[in-house]
Amino acid sequence: MERTAIFPGSFDPFTRGHEALIHQALRLFDKVIVGIFTLGRGAGFGLKEASRSVESSLGPIAGIVLIVAAGGAFKQTLVDT
């Protein structure tokens, strides 16, 4: 059975602490879903900026699934996963 962790947040900004937590989670889980959302946020990073920040920090690492969405799309993606 595959073990999956879900790590949701606005990541505004994505920090080395976030990155360290994801790497630790990869030691415990088969897959880590990093969910970026900006629902209800008036200031700070938008979806594109947050996504770019996370992607540039993590690079292509097996086991990480990056979801960038807001509202119902985020929820439905998690349900489908």
N, C-alpha and C positions, 0 to 999 in steps of 0.2 A: 504494500500500500504506500502510495506517495504521500509524503508529509509536506504540507504547504503552509508557509507563514504569510500573513498579510501585514504590510507596513504602510498604512495610509498617512498622509499629511499634506500640508500646503508647501512645505519645504521652501520657505521664504526668509532666508536663502537656505539652500542645501549645504550642510556643514560637514566637516570631517567627522563629527560625532555621529551624524546620520550614516555616513559611509561606513564607519566602524561597526555600527549596529547591524547593518546589512551584511557585512562580511562575517560577523559573529553568527548571524541567523543562518547563513549558508553552511556553516559547520554543523548546525543542528537539524536543518530542514533540507529537503530535496529541491524545493523551489521557493523563492521569495517573490511575492507580488508587491511591487512598489506602486502604490496608488497616489497619484498627484491630483489634488482637487483645489479649486479656487472658489467654490460656491460660497456666495455671501461675502466675499472679500472685496472691499472697495479700493484698497491701495496695495502696493507691493507688486510682486511678480504676477504676471498673467500665466496662462497655461503654457504658452510657447517658451517663455523665459524660464519657468520652473523646469519644464521638460529638458531644455537645453542644458541647464545647470546640472541636473541629475545625470543625464547622458554623458556629459563631458567628464564628470567626476568618476563614474563607475566604468565607463568603457564597455566593451562587449564581454560580459561575464556570463558563462553558462549558468542557468538556474535562476536568473533574474528576469522577471516579466514586468515591464513598465507599462502602466495604464495611466493615461492622461485624459481626464474627463471631468464633468461636473454634473451634479444632480442625479437624475435617473439613469443616465448612461453609465456612470460609475457603479451604481448599485447593481444594474443589470449585468454588467461585465463580471462583477464578483460572483453573482448568482450563477452565471453561465460557466465560470471557471470552476 
